Amino acid sequence: MNDNTKVVVALLAGLAAGAALGILFAPDKGNETRDKLTESLKNLGDSIKETAAAEIDNLVGLKDKVVENIKSKIRGAEEEYQDDLEHA
């Protein structure tokens, strides 16, 4: 997880905790408080899912780059080997 992702996750967690505490101490009826808390937690869950999806996309891209780099190095080594065989 890169630094930007850590900051976003920490920000979202702090936001959720602050919202939950604010709702719990608000002078609303119990069912209204629970509804607000449910909505806040749903929003937090959605934000976490979006962040996770973005990180998964980043990892897939990184994996593709690494695989292509390895394939390229293998092709280069095979070509060198073939050249060495022809000149031996």
C-alpha positions in Angstrom: 0.0 0.0 0.0 1.6 3.3 -1.0 1.6 6.4 1.2 -1.3 8.1 -0.5 -3.5 5.1 0.0 -2.5 4.9 3.7 -3.5 8.6 4.1 -6.8 8.1 2.4 -7.6 5.0 4.5 -6.6 6.8 7.7 -8.7 9.8 6.7 -11.7 7.7 6.0 -11.4 5.8 9.3 -11.1 9.1 11.2 -14.0 10.5 9.3 -16.1 7.4 10.1 -15.1 7.5 13.8 -15.9 11.2 14.1 -19.2 10.8 12.3 -20.2 7.8 14.5 -19.3 9.7 17.7 -21.1 12.8 16.5 -24.2 10.8 15.8 -24.1 8.9 19.0 -23.9 12.1 21.1 -26.5 13.9 19.0 -29.9 14.6 20.7 -31.9 12.5 18.2 -34.3 9.6 18.9 -32.7 6.2 19.0 -34.0 4.9 15.7 -32.9 8.2 14.0 -29.5 7.8 15.5 -29.2 4.2 14.3 -30.4 5.2 10.8 -27.7 7.9 10.6 -25.1 5.6 11.9 -26.1 2.9 9.4 -25.9 5.4 6.6 -22.5 6.6 7.7 -21.1 3.1 8.0 -22.5 2.3 4.6 -20.8 5.3 3.1 -17.5 4.3 4.8 -17.9 0.8 3.4 -18.4 2.1 -0.1 -15.3 4.4 0.2 -13.2 1.4 1.4 -14.4 -0.7 -1.5 -13.6 2.0 -4.0 -10.1 2.5 -2.5 -9.5 -1.3 -2.5 -10.6 -1.6 -6.1 -8.2 1.2 -7.1 -5.4 -0.5 -5.3 -6.2 -3.8 -6.9 -6.1 -2.1 -10.4 -2.7 -0.7 -9.5 -1.4 -4.1 -8.4 -2.7 -5.7 -11.6 -0.9 -3.0 -13.7 2.3 -3.6 -11.7 2.0 -7.3 -12.2 1.6 -6.9 -15.9 4.7 -4.7 -16.1 6.8 -7.2 -14.0 5.6 -10.1 -16.2 6.4 -8.3 -19.4 9.8 -7.2 -18.0 10.7 -10.9 -17.2 9.5 -12.1 -20.6 11.6 -9.5 -22.3 14.7 -10.5 -20.3 14.1 -14.2 -21.1 13.7 -13.4 -24.8 17.0 -11.5 -24.6 18.8 -14.4 -22.9 17.4 -16.8 -25.4 18.7 -14.7 -28.3 22.1 -14.4 -26.7 22.2 -18.2 -26.2 21.2 -18.8 -29.8 23.9 -16.4 -31.0 26.5 -18.1 -28.8 25.4 -21.5 -30.3 25.8 -20.2 -33.8 29.2 -18.8 -33.2 30.5 -21.8 -31.2 
